[in-house]
Amino acid sequence: MKRPDLFLMAKQPQPGLAKTRLAQVCGAQGAAEIAAALIRETVSLAASYWPGEVFLSVAPDAGHPLFQALAAEFSIHLVGQGEGDLGARMLRLLGEGIARRGAAAVMGCDVPHCKWSTIEQAYEALARGRNAIGPTLDGGYYFLGLQQATSSLFEGIEWGGNQVLRQTRALALQAGIEFETLETLRDVDTWEDLLSVALHYPPLQPFATRSLRAGLPDGKGS
């Protein structure tokens, strides 16, 4: 069987750069702290349950202390994302991994609450020659694993919108690509997302508790 690489994609958790939609509610510093927690928990999850090599692919560069600390603590590789839009960056990473291992995957750092069994399901699918995709509730995807770096899957996609998954599936159909579909998850992009996920994911609960003490919105009715 193949032993596919996994590339975790992350932005530096700097105030003003990370989680700008969360920052509208909790401020730039609070959003950066949440982003750092999401990255750390995702790396821990992947390092624990992905049998192949794990890469933390970062932007704009690998100089942030958190990235350096995670690489040392979890024995993962640090690589840059490179230039271009999200599709171009994912395609580049997938191409590199596929050239090495015959299959590769990219995953966002917004779903650390992903089940370990889902990580193992995704790996098993790729190792046995299948493709895999993990949908998000907002119309995107948190995981994409491929056997071939098919550039047409990333062309004309409205990145950041609510049609990314639909557009990707349509392009896959045209290219004759089939996916094994993983569980659908809520990725943490907004304050409502954070509060919802924190209800059943303990590592995020301190941020939600702190927000309520500070008088920030509780998400009800939003």
Residue frames as a rotation matrix with the C-alpha (Angstrom) as fourth column:
MET 1
0.572 0.820 0.000 0.00
0.820 -0.572 0.000 0.00
0.000 0.000 -1.000 0.00
LYS 2
0.053 -0.486 0.872 0.97
0.357 -0.806 -0.471 3.63
0.932 0.337 0.131 -0.42
ARG 3
-0.042 -0.116 -0.992 2.10
0.990 -0.137 -0.025 5.75
-0.133 -0.984 0.121 2.54
PRO 4
0.284 0.247 0.926 0.68
0.668 -0.744 -0.007 9.19
0.687 0.621 -0.377 1.70
ASP 5
-0.823 -0.545 -0.158 1.94
0.530 -0.639 -0.557 12.49
0.202 -0.543 0.815 3.09
LEU 6
0.390 0.908 -0.150 -0.36
0.910 -0.356 0.212 14.90
0.139 -0.219 -0.966 4.92
PHE 7
-0.701 -0.560 0.441 0.08
0.518 -0.826 -0.224 18.66
0.490 0.071 0.869 4.59
LEU 8
0.190 0.702 -0.687 -1.54
0.947 -0.316 -0.061 20.80
-0.260 -0.639 -0.724 7.29
MET 9
-0.245 -0.235 0.941 -2.08
0.662 -0.749 -0.015 24.35
0.708 0.619 0.339 6.06
ALA 10
0.406 0.319 -0.856 -1.75
0.890 -0.352 0.290 27.23
-0.209 -0.880 -0.427 8.51
LYS 11
0.427 -0.262 0.865 -1.26
0.183 -0.912 -0.367 30.99
0.885 0.315 -0.342 8.59
GLN 12
-0.713 -0.676 -0.186 0.97
0.388 -0.160 -0.908 32.56
0.584 -0.719 0.376 11.21
PRO 13
0.250 0.851 -0.462 -1.21
0.897 -0.024 0.442 33.25
0.365 -0.525 -0.769 14.29
GLN 14
-0.814 -0.566 -0.129 -0.39
0.580 -0.779 -0.241 36.95
0.036 -0.271 0.962 14.35
PRO 15
-0.075 0.792 -0.606 -2.85
0.524 -0.486 -0.700 39.66
-0.849 -0.370 -0.378 15.45
GLY 16
0.080 0.210 -0.974 -4.39
-0.569 -0.793 -0.218 41.21
-0.818 0.572 0.056 12.37
LEU 17
-0.576 -0.355 -0.736 -3.46
-0.813 0.344 0.470 38.26
0.086 0.870 -0.486 10.13
ALA 18
-0.953 0.134 -0.273 -5.18
0.146 0.989 -0.024 35.28
0.267 -0.063 -0.962 11.72
LYS 19
-0.430 0.859 -0.278 -8.91
0.902 0.425 -0.082 34.60
0.047 -0.286 -0.957 11.99
THR 20
-0.979 -0.033 0.203 -10.11
0.050 -0.995 0.082 38.04
0.199 0.090 0.976 10.93
ARG 21
-0.144 0.989 0.046 -13.78
-0.105 -0.061 0.993 37.10
0.984 0.138 0.112 11.22
LEU 22
0.284 0.158 -0.946 -13.26
0.857 0.400 0.324 36.02
0.430 -0.903 -0.022 14.82
ALA 23
-0.694 -0.670 -0.262 -11.33
0.719 -0.623 -0.309 39.22
0.044 -0.403 0.914 15.45
GLN 24
-0.499 0.590 0.635 -14.47
-0.022 -0.741 0.671 41.25
0.867 0.320 0.383 14.68
VAL 25
0.629 0.770 -0.108 -15.88
0.022 0.121 0.992 39.92
0.777 -0.627 0.060 17.96
CYS 26
0.847 -0.280 -0.453 -12.95
0.528 0.343 0.777 39.05
-0.062 -0.897 0.438 20.23
GLY 27
0.741 -0.592 -0.318 -10.28
-0.507 -0.803 0.313 41.41
-0.440 -0.070 -0.895 18.91
ALA 28
0.561 -0.573 -0.598 -7.10
-0.606 0.208 -0.768 40.74
0.564 0.793 -0.231 16.95
GLN 29
-0.480 -0.790 0.382 -5.13
-0.840 0.287 -0.461 39.40
0.255 -0.541 -0.801 19.91
GLY 30
-0.069 0.550 0.832 -7.92
-0.638 0.617 -0.461 37.06
-0.767 -0.562 0.308 21.00
ALA 31
0.864 0.399 -0.307 -8.32
-0.474 0.444 -0.760 35.76
-0.167 0.803 0.573 17.45
ALA 32
0.150 -0.898 -0.413 -4.58
-0.737 0.177 -0.652 35.10
0.659 0.402 -0.636 17.20
GLU 33
-0.552 -0.318 0.771 -4.64
-0.801 0.457 -0.385 33.12
-0.230 -0.831 -0.507 20.45
ILE 34
0.407 0.772 0.488 -7.53
-0.474 0.635 -0.610 31.02
-0.781 0.017 0.625 19.18
ALA 35
0.769 -0.174 -0.616 -5.75
-0.579 0.219 -0.785 30.45
0.272 0.960 0.068 15.87
ALA 36
-0.302 -0.952 0.054 -2.64
-0.854 0.245 -0.458 29.27
0.423 -0.184 -0.887 17.70
ALA 37
-0.334 0.261 0.906 -4.71
-0.651 0.631 -0.421 26.83
-0.682 -0.731 -0.041 19.76
LEU 38
0.750 0.659 -0.052 -6.40
-0.462 0.465 -0.755 25.46
-0.474 0.591 0.653 16.64
ILE 39
0.432 -0.673 -0.601 -3.05
-0.705 0.164 -0.690 24.91
0.563 0.721 -0.404 14.93
ARG 40
-0.537 -0.687 0.490 -1.51
-0.840 0.379 -0.389 23.21
0.081 -0.620 -0.780 17.96
GLU 41
-0.050 0.595 0.803 -4.46
-0.539 0.661 -0.523 20.86
-0.841 -0.458 0.287 18.45
THR 42
0.851 0.360 -0.381 -4.60
-0.500 0.340 -0.796 19.98
-0.157 0.869 0.470 14.75
VAL 43
0.048 -0.924 -0.380 -0.89
-0.794 0.196 -0.575 19.19
0.605 0.330 -0.724 14.64
SER 44
-0.557 -0.221 0.801 -1.26
-0.761 0.521 -0.386 17.02
-0.332 -0.824 -0.459 17.75
LEU 45
0.439 0.820 0.367 -4.17
-0.487 0.560 -0.670 15.15
-0.755 0.115 0.645 16.17
ALA 46
0.812 -0.117 -0.571 -2.38
-0.535 0.242 -0.810 14.55
0.233 0.963 0.134 12.88
ALA 47
-0.200 -0.980 -0.014 0.92
-0.851 0.181 -0.493 13.57
0.486 -0.087 -0.870 14.48
SER 48
-0.419 0.100 0.903 -0.89
-0.716 0.575 -0.396 11.07
-0.559 -0.812 -0.169 16.69
TYR 49
0.170 0.712 0.681 -3.11
-0.101 0.700 -0.707 9.37
-0.980 0.052 0.191 14.10
TRP 50
0.824 0.053 -0.564 -1.72
-0.561 -0.059 -0.826 9.91
-0.077 0.997 -0.019 10.58
PRO 51
0.756 -0.518 0.400 0.59
0.299 0.817 0.493 6.94
-0.582 -0.253 0.773 9.87
GLY 52
0.446 -0.596 0.668 2.52
0.814 -0.040 -0.579 8.73
0.371 0.802 0.468 7.11
GLU 53
-0.622 -0.745 -0.241 4.69
0.783 -0.588 -0.202 11.80
0.009 -0.314 0.949 7.26
VAL 54
0.561 0.797 -0.224 3.10
0.814 -0.580 -0.027 15.05
-0.151 -0.168 -0.974 8.43
PHE 55
-0.592 -0.677 0.437 4.09
0.746 -0.665 -0.021 18.47
0.305 0.313 0.899 7.08
LEU 56
0.263 0.601 -0.755 3.02
0.673 -0.675 -0.303 21.81
-0.691 -0.428 -0.582 8.52
SER 57
-0.333 -0.300 0.894 2.74
0.907 -0.360 0.218 24.06
0.257 0.883 0.392 5.47
VAL 58
0.074 0.261 -0.963 2.83
0.789 -0.605 -0.103 27.65
-0.610 -0.752 -0.250 6.61
ALA 59
0.008 -0.025 1.000 2.32
0.735 -0.678 -0.023 31.20
0.678 0.735 0.013 5.36
PRO 60
0.891 -0.213 -0.400 3.88
-0.452 -0.358 -0.817 33.61
0.031 0.909 -0.416 4.96
ASP 61
0.006 -0.919 -0.394 6.98
-0.522 0.333 -0.785 31.83
0.853 0.210 -0.478 6.32
ALA 62
0.428 0.132 -0.894 8.13
0.406 0.856 0.320 29.37
0.807 -0.500 0.313 8.97
GLY 63
-0.484 -0.806 0.341 9.69
0.099 -0.438 -0.894 31.93
0.869 -0.399 0.292 11.29
HIS 64
0.282 0.656 0.700 6.89
-0.659 -0.399 0.638 32.11
0.698 -0.641 0.320 13.86
PRO 65
-0.589 -0.588 0.555 7.93
-0.800 0.325 -0.505 30.63
0.116 -0.741 -0.661 17.25
LEU 66
0.225 0.742 0.631 4.82
-0.718 0.564 -0.407 28.43
-0.658 -0.362 0.660 17.38
PHE 67
0.844 0.083 -0.530 5.73
-0.484 0.545 -0.685 26.72
0.233 0.834 0.500 14.11
GLN 68
-0.117 -0.977 -0.180 9.29
-0.626 0.214 -0.750 26.10
0.771 0.025 -0.636 15.28
ALA 69
-0.498 -0.027 0.867 8.08
-0.835 0.286 -0.471 24.72
-0.235 -0.958 -0.165 18.61
LEU 70
0.551 0.793 0.261 5.53
-0.652 0.604 -0.458 22.39
-0.521 0.082 0.850 16.99
ALA 71
0.595 -0.401 -0.696 8.07
-0.543 0.438 -0.716 21.03
0.592 0.805 0.043 14.53
ALA 72
-0.500 -0.857 0.124 10.41
-0.635 0.266 -0.725 20.14
0.588 -0.441 -0.678 17.39
GLU 73
-0.388 0.402 0.829 7.74
-0.816 0.269 -0.512 18.79
-0.429 -0.875 0.224 19.74
PHE 74
0.514 0.755 0.407 5.92
-0.432 0.638 -0.638 16.59
-0.741 0.152 0.654 17.24
SER 75
-0.437 -0.809 0.393 8.80
0.011 0.432 0.902 15.78
-0.900 0.398 -0.180 14.85
ILE 76
0.574 0.639 0.512 6.98
0.610 0.085 -0.788 17.13
-0.547 0.764 -0.341 11.80
HIS 77
-0.442 -0.733 0.517 8.33
0.886 -0.269 0.377 18.93
-0.137 0.625 0.769 8.76
LEU 78
0.200 0.445 -0.873 7.92
0.209 -0.890 -0.405 22.67
-0.957 -0.101 -0.271 8.13
VAL 79
-0.549 -0.322 0.771 7.40
0.819 -0.021 0.574 23.81
-0.169 0.946 0.275 4.54
GLY 80
-0.749 0.276 -0.602 6.20
-0.242 -0.960 -0.140 27.03
-0.617 0.040 0.786 2.93
GLN 81
0.194 0.902 0.384 2.94
0.335 0.307 -0.891 27.28
-0.922 0.302 -0.243 1.02
GLY 82
-0.659 -0.497 0.564 4.43
0.699 -0.130 0.703 29.31
-0.276 0.858 0.434 -1.80
GLU 83
-0.854 0.259 -0.451 2.71
-0.337 -0.936 0.100 31.86
-0.396 0.237 0.887 -4.02
GLY 84
-0.786 0.592 -0.177 -0.72
-0.040 0.238 0.970 31.97
0.617 0.770 -0.164 -5.64
ASP 85
-0.012 0.876 0.482 -4.29
-0.883 -0.235 0.406 31.56
0.469 -0.421 0.776 -4.48
LEU 86
0.060 0.075 0.995 -5.42
-0.819 0.574 0.006 28.76
-0.571 -0.815 0.096 -2.19
GLY 87
0.920 0.358 0.162 -5.97
-0.196 0.776 -0.599 26.38
-0.340 0.520 0.784 -5.09
ALA 88
0.600 -0.765 -0.232 -2.49
-0.370 -0.009 -0.929 26.95
0.709 0.643 -0.288 -6.50
ARG 89
-0.195 -0.702 0.685 -0.91
-0.954 -0.025 -0.298 26.38
0.226 -0.712 -0.665 -3.11
MET 90
0.336 0.388 0.858 -2.85
-0.605 0.787 -0.119 23.17
-0.722 -0.479 0.499 -2.45
LEU 91
0.987 0.046 -0.155 -2.08
-0.155 0.541 -0.827 21.84
0.045 0.840 0.541 -5.91
ARG 92
0.253 -0.967 -0.025 1.64
-0.662 -0.154 -0.734 22.50
0.706 0.202 -0.679 -5.40
LEU 93
-0.258 -0.332 0.907 1.72
-0.938 0.309 -0.154 20.67
-0.230 -0.891 -0.391 -2.06
LEU 94
0.608 0.563 0.560 -0.31
-0.399 0.827 -0.397 17.74
-0.686 0.019 0.727 -3.35
GLY 95
0.865 -0.315 -0.391 1.94
-0.330 0.231 -0.915 17.47
0.378 0.921 0.095 -6.38
GLU 96
-0.105 -0.960 0.261 5.03
-0.872 -0.038 -0.489 17.31
0.479 -0.278 -0.833 -4.19
GLY 97
-0.180 0.095 0.979 3.54
-0.782 0.590 -0.201 14.61
-0.597 -0.802 -0.032 -1.96
ILE 98
0.822 0.544 0.170 2.18
-0.308 0.675 -0.671 12.55
-0.479 0.499 0.722 -4.84
ALA 99
0.556 -0.700 -0.447 5.56
-0.587 0.049 -0.808 12.64
0.588 0.712 -0.384 -6.57
ARG 100
-0.440 -0.758 0.482 7.12
-0.874 0.237 -0.425 11.15
0.208 -0.608 -0.767 -3.42
ARG 101
-0.716 0.171 0.677 4.45
-0.416 0.675 -0.610 8.74
-0.561 -0.718 -0.412 -2.24
GLY 102
-0.912 0.404 0.071 1.90
0.298 0.533 0.792 8.21
0.282 0.743 -0.607 -5.02
ALA 103
0.231 0.972 0.052 -0.81
0.664 -0.197 0.721 9.93
0.711 -0.132 -0.691 -2.97
ALA 104
-0.860 -0.484 -0.162 -1.07
0.455 -0.581 -0.675 12.95
0.233 -0.654 0.720 -0.67
ALA 105
0.243 0.965 -0.103 -3.56
0.891 -0.180 0.416 15.07
0.383 -0.193 -0.903 1.25
VAL 106
-0.763 -0.313 0.566 -4.04
0.055 -0.903 -0.425 18.63
0.644 -0.293 0.706 2.44
MET 107
0.099 0.774 -0.626 -5.99
0.896 0.204 0.395 19.55
0.434 -0.600 -0.673 5.56
GLY 108
0.114 0.024 0.993 -6.92
-0.124 -0.992 0.038 22.84
0.986 -0.127 -0.110 7.17
CYS 109
-0.784 -0.447 -0.431 -6.19
0.389 0.188 -0.902 23.69
0.484 -0.875 0.027 10.80
ASP 110
-0.595 0.650 0.473 -9.79
-0.707 -0.703 0.076 24.74
0.382 -0.289 0.878 11.55
VAL 111
0.498 0.828 -0.258 -11.13
-0.627 0.550 0.552 21.30
0.599 -0.113 0.793 12.55
PRO 112
-0.601 -0.790 0.117 -9.01
-0.649 0.397 -0.649 19.94
0.467 -0.466 -0.752 15.42
HIS 113
-0.213 0.638 0.740 -12.23
-0.775 0.351 -0.525 18.32
-0.595 -0.685 0.420 16.68
CYS 114
0.202 0.193 -0.960 -12.06
-0.836 0.544 -0.066 15.89
0.510 0.816 0.272 13.76
LYS 115
0.821 0.157 0.550 -12.33
-0.466 0.741 0.484 12.32
-0.331 -0.653 0.681 15.08
TRP 116
-0.252 -0.954 0.160 -9.21
-0.704 0.294 0.647 10.17
-0.664 0.050 -0.746 15.07
SER 117
-0.110 0.274 0.955 -11.24
0.364 0.906 -0.218 7.52
-0.925 0.324 -0.199 13.25
THR 118
0.903 0.423 -0.078 -11.87
0.116 -0.414 -0.903 9.98
-0.414 0.806 -0.423 10.41
ILE 119
0.305 -0.890 -0.340 -8.13
-0.887 -0.395 0.239 10.63
-0.347 0.228 -0.910 10.10
GLU 120
-0.503 -0.504 0.703 -7.53
-0.299 0.864 0.405 6.90
-0.811 -0.007 -0.585 9.89
GLN 121
0.385 0.719 0.578 -10.37
0.436 0.410 -0.801 6.45
-0.813 0.561 -0.156 7.38
ALA 122
0.869 -0.086 -0.488 -8.85
-0.404 -0.692 -0.598 9.13
-0.286 0.716 -0.636 5.14
TYR 123
-0.127 -0.992 -0.005 -5.40
-0.874 0.109 0.473 7.58
-0.469 0.064 -0.881 5.34
GLU 124
-0.325 0.051 0.944 -6.73
0.074 0.997 -0.028 4.11
-0.943 0.060 -0.328 4.56
ALA 125
0.745 0.655 0.128 -8.62
0.222 -0.063 -0.973 5.39
-0.629 0.753 -0.193 1.53
LEU 126
0.664 -0.553 -0.504 -5.53
-0.739 -0.590 -0.325 7.08
-0.118 0.588 -0.800 0.10
ALA 127
-0.290 -0.840 0.458 -3.25
-0.725 0.505 0.469 4.19
-0.625 -0.196 -0.755 0.91
ARG 128
-0.266 0.286 0.920 -5.53
0.332 0.924 -0.191 1.85
-0.905 0.254 -0.341 -1.04
GLY 129
-0.830 -0.270 0.487 -5.72
0.527 -0.099 0.844 4.05
-0.179 0.958 0.224 -4.11
ARG 130
0.187 0.946 0.265 -8.87
0.957 -0.236 0.168 6.08
0.221 0.222 -0.950 -3.52
ASN 131
-0.627 -0.250 0.737 -9.42
0.159 -0.968 -0.193 9.84
0.762 -0.004 0.647 -3.25
ALA 132
-0.148 0.570 -0.809 -11.04
0.985 0.161 -0.066 11.44
0.092 -0.806 -0.585 -0.19
ILE 133
-0.540 0.047 0.840 -12.79
0.071 -0.992 0.101 14.68
0.838 0.114 0.533 0.67
GLY 134
-0.511 0.335 -0.792 -14.04
0.859 0.153 -0.489 16.05
-0.042 -0.930 -0.365 3.99
PRO 135
-0.074 0.564 0.823 -16.94
0.513 -0.686 0.516 18.54
0.855 0.460 -0.238 3.63
THR 136
-0.932 -0.099 -0.348 -17.59
0.350 -0.495 -0.795 21.47
-0.094 -0.863 0.496 5.95
LEU 137
-0.124 0.977 -0.176 -20.99
0.844 0.010 -0.536 22.86
-0.521 -0.215 -0.826 6.91
ASP 138
0.124 0.155 -0.980 -20.23
-0.073 -0.984 -0.165 26.19
-0.990 0.092 -0.111 5.25
GLY 139
0.923 0.377 -0.083 -19.92
-0.122 0.081 -0.989 24.67
-0.366 0.923 0.121 1.78
GLY 140
0.287 -0.895 -0.341 -16.18
-0.932 -0.179 -0.316 24.09
0.222 0.408 -0.886 1.66
TYR 141
0.810 -0.087 -0.580 -13.92
0.148 0.987 0.058 21.21
0.568 -0.133 0.812 2.60
TYR 142
0.730 -0.546 0.412 -11.38
-0.641 -0.338 0.689 20.65
-0.237 -0.767 -0.597 5.36
PHE 143
-0.113 -0.735 0.668 -9.62
-0.226 0.674 0.703 17.66
-0.967 -0.072 -0.242 3.78
LEU 144
0.794 0.274 -0.543 -8.67
-0.590 0.132 -0.796 16.73
-0.146 0.953 0.267 0.24
GLY 145
-0.087 -0.815 0.573 -6.66
-0.362 0.562 0.744 13.65
-0.928 -0.142 -0.344 -0.64
LEU 146
0.720 0.313 -0.619 -5.72
-0.657 0.019 -0.754 12.69
-0.224 0.950 0.219 -4.18
GLN 147
0.521 -0.522 0.676 -3.93
0.447 0.841 0.305 10.02
-0.727 0.143 0.671 -6.15
GLN 148
-0.150 -0.527 0.837 -3.09
0.977 -0.207 0.045 12.43
0.149 0.824 0.546 -8.96
ALA 149
-0.460 -0.074 -0.885 -2.41
0.376 -0.919 -0.119 16.18
-0.804 -0.388 0.451 -8.88
THR 150
-0.187 0.526 0.829 -5.26
0.980 0.043 0.194 17.13
0.066 0.849 -0.524 -11.21
SER 151
-0.926 -0.320 -0.200 -5.02
0.341 -0.936 -0.082 20.87
-0.161 -0.144 0.976 -11.86
SER 152
-0.589 0.752 0.295 -8.57
0.040 -0.338 0.940 21.15
0.807 0.566 0.168 -13.23
LEU 153
0.051 0.620 -0.783 -9.96
0.882 0.340 0.327 20.51
0.469 -0.707 -0.529 -9.70
PHE 154
-0.143 -0.238 -0.961 -8.66
0.807 -0.589 0.026 23.93
-0.572 -0.772 0.276 -8.63
GLU 155
-0.922 -0.234 0.308 -9.60
0.384 -0.659 0.647 26.05
0.051 0.715 0.698 -11.63
GLY 156
-0.509 0.741 0.438 -12.39
-0.086 -0.550 0.831 28.63
0.857 0.385 0.344 -11.41
ILE 157
-0.056 0.460 -0.886 -13.16
0.888 0.429 0.166 27.92
0.456 -0.778 -0.432 -7.74
GLU 158
0.280 0.223 0.934 -14.56
-0.169 -0.946 0.276 30.81
0.945 -0.236 -0.227 -5.70
TRP 159
-0.357 -0.546 -0.758 -12.26
0.613 0.476 -0.631 30.28
0.706 -0.689 0.165 -2.73
GLY 160
-0.996 -0.016 -0.089 -13.74
0.083 -0.544 -0.835 31.39
-0.035 -0.839 0.543 0.57
GLY 161
-0.442 0.895 -0.065 -17.31
-0.847 -0.392 0.360 31.17
0.297 0.214 0.931 -0.71
ASN 162
-0.185 0.480 0.858 -20.06
-0.666 0.581 -0.468 28.68
-0.723 -0.657 0.212 0.07
GLN 163
0.816 0.486 -0.312 -19.85
-0.542 0.458 -0.704 26.90
-0.199 0.744 0.637 -3.30
VAL 164
-0.124 -0.980 -0.155 -16.33
-0.987 0.105 0.121 25.47
-0.102 0.168 -0.980 -3.04
LEU 165
-0.520 -0.042 0.853 -17.45
-0.241 0.965 -0.099 21.90
-0.819 -0.258 -0.512 -2.35
ARG 166
0.529 0.806 0.268 -20.14
0.099 0.255 -0.962 21.96
-0.843 0.535 0.055 -5.04
GLN 167
0.704 -0.318 -0.636 -17.77
-0.703 -0.442 -0.557 23.42
-0.104 0.839 -0.534 -7.62
THR 168
-0.384 -0.906 0.178 -15.05
-0.878 0.418 0.234 20.91
-0.286 -0.066 -0.956 -6.73
ARG 169
-0.242 0.372 0.896 -17.43
0.011 0.925 -0.381 17.96
-0.970 -0.082 -0.228 -7.03
ALA 170
0.809 0.564 -0.165 -18.61
-0.117 -0.120 -0.986 19.23
-0.576 0.817 -0.031 -10.42
LEU 171
0.341 -0.776 -0.531 -15.03
-0.939 -0.253 -0.233 19.51
0.047 0.578 -0.815 -11.68
ALA 172
-0.530 -0.518 0.672 -14.24
-0.603 0.787 0.130 16.06
-0.596 -0.336 -0.729 -10.29
LEU 173
0.297 0.738 0.606 -17.20
0.069 0.616 -0.785 14.59
-0.952 0.275 0.132 -12.16
GLN 174
0.863 -0.007 -0.505 -15.94
-0.476 -0.347 -0.808 16.11
-0.169 0.938 -0.303 -15.40
ALA 175
-0.021 -0.981 -0.192 -12.47
-0.983 0.055 -0.174 14.68
0.181 0.185 -0.966 -14.76
GLY 176
0.399 0.264 -0.878 -13.79
-0.267 0.950 0.164 11.23
0.877 0.169 0.449 -13.83
ILE 177
-0.731 -0.680 0.051 -12.58
-0.177 0.118 -0.977 11.52
0.659 -0.724 -0.207 -10.24
GLU 178
0.426 0.850 -0.309 -14.53
0.113 0.288 0.951 9.82
0.898 -0.440 0.027 -7.44
PHE 179
-0.441 -0.528 0.725 -14.20
-0.619 -0.406 -0.672 10.66
0.650 -0.745 -0.148 -3.75
GLU 180
-0.172 0.370 -0.913 -14.71
0.785 0.611 0.100 8.74
0.595 -0.699 -0.396 -0.56
THR 181
0.094 0.319 0.943 -16.60
-0.171 -0.928 0.331 11.26
0.981 -0.193 -0.032 1.56
LEU 182
-0.752 -0.407 -0.519 -15.53
0.464 0.234 -0.855 11.76
0.469 -0.883 0.013 5.18
GLU 183
0.007 0.771 -0.637 -17.72
0.985 -0.116 -0.130 13.09
-0.174 -0.626 -0.760 7.97
THR 184
0.170 0.152 0.974 -19.02
0.442 -0.895 0.062 16.64
0.881 0.420 -0.219 7.59
LEU 185
-0.186 -0.353 -0.917 -17.54
0.980 -0.128 -0.150 19.05
-0.065 -0.927 0.370 10.14
ARG 186
0.915 0.373 0.156 -18.04
0.367 -0.928 0.067 22.61
0.170 -0.003 -0.985 11.26
ASP 187
-0.102 -0.992 0.072 -14.78
0.856 -0.125 -0.502 24.49
0.507 0.010 0.862 10.79
VAL 188
0.332 0.164 -0.929 -13.96
0.816 -0.543 0.196 27.30
-0.473 -0.823 -0.314 13.20
ASP 189
-0.417 -0.415 0.809 -14.07
0.795 -0.597 0.104 30.58
0.440 0.687 0.579 11.28
THR 190
-0.117 0.507 0.854 -16.63
-0.157 -0.858 0.488 32.69
0.981 -0.077 0.180 13.14
TRP 191
-0.696 -0.099 0.712 -17.55
-0.691 -0.176 -0.701 33.37
0.195 -0.979 0.054 16.75
GLU 192
0.385 0.902 0.196 -20.66
-0.917 0.398 -0.031 31.23
-0.106 -0.168 0.980 16.40
ASP 193
0.500 -0.301 -0.812 -18.50
-0.258 0.844 -0.471 28.39
0.827 0.445 0.344 15.08
LEU 194
-0.570 -0.813 0.117 -16.19
-0.316 0.086 -0.945 28.65
0.758 -0.576 -0.305 18.07
LEU 195
-0.442 0.462 0.769 -19.00
-0.884 -0.079 -0.461 28.53
-0.152 -0.883 0.443 20.62
SER 196
0.624 0.727 -0.286 -20.72
-0.773 0.628 -0.089 25.65
0.115 0.277 0.954 18.84
VAL 197
0.303 -0.593 -0.746 -17.59
-0.122 0.752 -0.648 23.51
0.945 0.287 0.156 18.58
ALA 198
-0.619 -0.605 0.500 -16.51
-0.523 -0.156 -0.838 24.34
0.585 -0.780 -0.220 22.15
LEU 199
0.264 0.817 0.513 -19.67
-0.959 0.163 0.234 22.69
0.107 -0.553 0.826 23.47
HIS 200
0.978 0.135 0.160 -18.21
-0.151 0.984 0.096 19.27
-0.144 -0.118 0.982 22.69
TYR 201
0.470 -0.883 0.004 -14.50
0.510 0.267 -0.818 20.01
0.721 0.386 0.575 22.26
PRO 202
0.742 -0.048 -0.669 -12.80
0.652 -0.179 0.736 20.78
-0.155 -0.983 -0.101 25.62
PRO 203
-0.289 -0.954 -0.074 -9.61
0.927 -0.299 0.227 22.51
-0.239 -0.003 0.971 24.32
LEU 204
-0.586 0.107 0.803 -11.72
0.407 -0.818 0.406 25.41
0.701 0.565 0.436 23.02
GLN 205
0.360 0.849 -0.386 -13.91
0.772 -0.038 0.635 25.75
0.524 -0.526 -0.669 26.09
PRO 206
-0.141 -0.430 -0.892 -11.55
0.855 -0.506 0.109 28.16
-0.498 -0.747 0.440 27.94
PHE 207
-0.958 -0.209 0.195 -11.89
0.284 -0.780 0.557 30.64
0.035 0.589 0.807 25.05
ALA 208
-0.238 0.952 0.192 -15.67
0.347 -0.102 0.932 30.41
0.907 0.289 -0.306 25.15
THR 209
0.338 0.323 -0.884 -15.76
0.930 0.029 0.366 30.77
0.144 -0.946 -0.290 28.94
ARG 210
-0.550 -0.641 -0.536 -13.48
0.690 -0.710 0.141 33.78
-0.471 -0.293 0.832 28.82
SER 211
-0.832 0.274 0.482 -15.70
0.246 -0.597 0.764 35.38
0.497 0.754 0.429 26.19
LEU 212
0.191 0.970 -0.153 -18.80
0.585 0.013 0.811 35.06
0.788 -0.244 -0.565 28.32
ARG 213
0.180 -0.202 -0.963 -17.01
0.940 -0.252 0.229 36.55
-0.289 -0.946 0.144 31.32
ALA 214
-0.795 -0.570 -0.207 -15.94
0.462 -0.791 0.401 39.45
-0.392 0.224 0.892 29.11
GLY 215
-0.070 0.881 -0.468 -19.52
-0.050 -0.472 -0.880 40.05
-0.996 -0.038 0.077 27.99
LEU 216
-0.811 -0.210 -0.547 -18.98
-0.542 -0.084 0.836 38.92
-0.222 0.974 -0.045 24.39
PRO 217
0.056 0.933 -0.354 -21.92
-0.982 0.116 0.148 37.44
0.179 0.340 0.923 22.44
ASP 218
-0.265 -0.101 0.959 -22.99
-0.539 0.840 -0.060 33.92
-0.799 -0.533 -0.277 23.37
GLY 219
-0.967 -0.216 -0.131 -23.96
-0.217 0.443 0.870 33.05
-0.130 0.870 -0.475 19.80
LYS 220
-0.463 0.863 0.201 -27.64
0.662 0.487 -0.570 32.54
-0.590 -0.130 -0.797 20.50
GLY 221
0.537 0.823 -0.184 -29.83
0.428 -0.454 -0.781 33.87
-0.727 0.341 -0.596 17.76
SER 222
-0.014 -0.621 -0.784 -26.86
-0.547 -0.652 0.525 34.81
-0.837 0.436 -0.330 15.55
